[in-house]
Every structure is written in structure tokens, then in C-alpha cells.
Amino acid sequence: MGKRRIPDLYRAPFPLYSIKVDSKTGLVITAGGGGASKTGIKNAVHFLDLQLVGEHQYNASLLHAHDTDTRATMNMAVGDGVIAAGQDGTCCLMTFKHCTQKGRGKAFAKDGNSVQQGSARRRAGKGGKGGQDGSAASGDKSELKDETASVSVTALAEVQSDLNHQDPLQKVVRFSPDLSLLLTGGTDGHIRIWEFPSLKKKFDFKAHEGEIEDLDMGPGNKQLVTVGRDFACSVWSGSQLAMNLKWYETLPQMTEKTYRYMACRFGKVEDQKAGLRLYTVQIPHKRDRKPPPCYLTKWDGKSFLPMLTAPCGTEVISSLAVSDSGTFLGLGTVTGSVAIYIAFSLQKLYYVQESHGIVVTDLAFLPDSLKSKNIKGNNETALLSVAVDSRCQVHAVPNRRSFPIWLVLFFCGLMVVGVILLLQYLFPGFI
């Protein structure tokens, strides 16, 4: 798949920098803004109601817009009704609650915090039409569901996550898999880890020279992997350095500082409960007139030995995501392209060139399953992308057609019978 037009799922009135999907409610949470500059561009976190239309298509409507004053949210982590938002050099924590009420009454917050009704009364069987005002599709009122969905947001706490004297900026935030820890990294090269929800600081150590690009924590909170602009991808046990990964050793012709690490993510192994993988992205340190390829590397998530390295195009990678099952990898580029790779083989499954008009800032796969509704439909996977062009898009991969096993066995039996009859005809007395 090459350059083609992907319809916008939603368009915000500000640049988008982060997107997450709440695994419990299916809410799509996007965030961004224009920052502190007086340009009139807002800073906000938007909550979207995602609806499946038919088997493969999606619509989204705005349920709630939470204003973040003069600070744009550049990165987010979401877990158990809590958002950790990176705004300048701080990590702002807020809780959100999603509820659906019957009838046409208005929803109010008891504590006076922001609450907004969304596209409440939707056509039965159809998703609401996406838009900045979150309005539902027009039509006969008798055909509409008499429901009102609302989201309430409450400020929880703030922690100083970056202490760069010149321009403090949190670059990445994650919750540990069990939600007991909050981890941040910023431009000062420090990793800061807080116990959650008490926010008691557990670790604060210098992990890299220069900016932290990415981090992720494995199951059981045993291994922390960090990526810095200093060419290093490091594995930590607590605050102690365990090892530095050396992806370039998988390619004999590669020199050490030709590339730098850009992103890291742990992922499950499909059909292996105890299996664990780590995926890293490497991008060229310097751009040549003839652009060199970027690379994906798959590592054993326990021994951290490299398993497979594969090129992933000459467009510089800007974002990485891994599906819940660990089956798929999502890649976004600085030129606005979006791709989906098969994690097992690192082969490209889906690609749209310049789907966005500018750098893809974040990606998020839809959850494999939700208790409340079927959100994947007849799709093998679906990936959400956001970019500085204010657009949110969904990239769906329909289930590949397959024959029932009984039909395959039936045809195999016919072939065996046919071969036997042919041999009997050619060689009388064969049987």
C-alpha cells in the first residue's frame, strides 16, 4: 500500500501530541495544544467515544474537552482511570470517570470539576459523526437512543519530572504494568520513579547524557529499559545499570555510532504465556543525500539477546507501538507515514505513505477485547495515529480470508483419491 487518502477519524482545534485508549471503557484520549505562546491555540485533553460502523469502519465523537490552561500535554500514560500528563517539566495527574445516564437530564460534577455531555443520543446501530463539537448525526428523534454519556475530570497531583535549568521538559511517562510505579524521563537525562498512588519518590538517577527518548518497564517491575540521545539503550535493575544493548553487532558492517536508538517497547508473545520480547527502533544519526534505512530489532525480553533485525524503510521513524497481544508493531514517521509490521517476522503488513501531513507524534492500538463492546469488528487489528496536523486517524487491517479446515481436508481427500485412480488407470493392477 502506498500513498492514499485515509479519512480523518477526528480533527482537533490544536496540534496533537499523544493518544491513548483506555482498556476498560474504550475511550480514546488525545492531547496537545499550542503551549504557552499567545497564538490563540488551546491546550486540552479530549475524550472521544469510538464507535464501530459496520465491520471495518469507525466514527468518533467528542465527549469531553478538558482545558489544560497554558500548558500543552506532550506525552501521556493512562491506567485505571488515571492520566499522567507530561506538561513542560511537570507530570500532572488527573482522574477521569466515564458514565452513561438514561434520560435527558444534564450531568454535573459534585466537586465542581469539569464535566461535559458528549454525543449522547446516537442513531441505533450507527456511530456518531465525528467533529470538534462532538455533535451526533441528525435524524428522526424516534430513531435515536435516549442515552447521555459524560466524562468528569478531577485534578489529582503534580510532580516535578524534569530539572533542566534552561528548558525543563518531560519527554516520556509510563505506568509500570501493575500500576504500582510511575516512571518519567526528560531532557535532563534523569529517570525518576514514584510509588503510585502515594507519589513517594523511589528512584532518581542519571541514566543518559542528554535527553531521555523513551523508556519501558517489563512485567513484574523487574527490568527497566531506557533510550537516550547518547546512542545508548540501557537495561536497569532498580537504579543499577545491568547492561547496554548493542544492536549493531547483529550487522557486521555497522559501526557503533552510525545509528542511535529512538524507541523501546516490551511486548507479549502470542500463544506463549511466559514469553516476552523487547522491540527497539534505530534511526540514522546523520542524514545523507541518499537516506539510509531505519531498523527494527527484536530482543529476547529476559536475556536481552538480539533475535532479529530488519530494515523498516528510509523514512525516519518518530513513534512506536505494540499491540496488546504482541502480534503487531505500529510505526509512524517524521514525514507522516504509518505502517503496521508483524512482530514475529518484522515484515510489513500495512503501509500508507504520508497519511498525515507532518510528523506522526503518537500511536495506539485498539485493545484486543473490551467487556463493554466489540471495538475491533471484523478487523485483525486497528491502529490509531495522531500528528502535529491536528488529525486523528484509524488504520484498520481487515481479517484475511481463510478456508475452513474441513474444506481443506475435503479437497486433500479428493486429491488423494484422484491420484490413486490415475495410477490405477496408468498402471493396471496397481492396487
Buried (B, 14 or more C-beta within 10 A) or exposed (E): EEEEEBEBBBBBBBBBBBBBBBBBBBBBBBBBBBBEEEEEBBBBBBBBBBBBEEEBBBBBBBBBBBEBEEBBBBBBBBBEEBBBBBBBBBBBBBBBBBEBBEEEEEBEBEEEBBBBBBBBBBBEEBBBBBBEEBBBBEEEEEEBBEEBBBBBBBEBEBBBBBEBEEEBBBBBBBBBBEEEBBBBBBBBBBBBBBEBBEBEEBBEBEBBEEBBBBBBBBBEBEBBBBBBBBBBBBBBEEBEBEEEBEBBEBBEEBEEEBBBBBBBBBBBBEEEEEBBBBBBBBBBEEEEEEEBBBBBBBBBBBEBEBBBBBEBBBBBBBBBBBBBBBBBBBBBBBBBBBBBBEBBEBEBBBBBBBBBEBBBBBBBBBBEEBEEEEBBBEBBBBBBBBBBBBBBBBBBBEEEEEEEEEEEEEEEEEEEEEEEEEEEEEEEEEE
